[in-house]
Amino acid sequence: MPELEQAINYWRLQRPAIGEECALSPEVNALADVYALMIINHSSSVALASMGSVAQQLIAAWRQHMLDLSAAARSVG
């Protein structure tokens, strides 16, 4: 669950809520759906393969971003 929360926060920064109603972006909404199902089912984890393809792609993009940050930090230090 912490990894999913981090991915949601990453996408919230990339694609903030818009409009007066503060509608979630499609990216955040896709991950929030997974998060909501975890809460409803009292799950602390979910298999990536059980997520929809959009959520899987968003998690993969977030993970790649984190790897890129880590590599950049190692090259500086």
N, C-alpha and C positions, 0 to 999 in steps of 0.2 A: 504494500500500500504506500509506503513512503516514496518509492520510485514513481508510482503513478501520480502522487501529489506533486512531486518535483516536475514531472512532465507537464502537468496541468499548469503549474505556475510559470514554467518556461513559455508555454504557448499563450498564456494570458499576457505576458510581456510582449510577445511577438505580435499578437493579434488581440488588442484590448477590446473590451466591450464597447459597443457603439450605440449611438442614438440616445434619446431621452430615456428610453426604457432599459438602457444598458444591456442590450441583447448580447449574449455570448457569441463569439465567433464560431464558425463551423468546426474549427479545430478543437477549441475548448469544449464545445458541446459534445463532440464525439467522445472525448476522454471523460467528460463528466457523466455521460451515460454509463460507461464502464464502472466508474466510481460509485454511482448510485446503485447499480446492481450488486456491487460488493457489499454495500451497506445493507441493502434489503436482505441479502442472503447471509449476512453476518460472516463474510469471508475476509480474511486478512491478506489473501493473495488470489491472483487469477492467472491462468496460463495465457501466455501471449497468443497461442494458437486459437484460443477460444474467443478472442476479440475479433471484431469486424476488421476488414482489411484497412479501412481508413485509420482506425485506432492503432493498428499494428504499424502502419507507415509513420504515424505521428510519434509513436514511441521510438521507432528506429531512428527518425530524424533527430529527436531529442538526445538519444544515446550517442549518435554521431557527433552532435554538438558538444556533448560532455567529453568525449574522447579528444576532440579537437582542442578544447580548452586545456585538458590535461597535457596534451603533447606540447602546446604552446608554453605552458608553465614550466615544463621540463626543459625546453630549449632555452628559456630565459635564465633559469636557475642553474 
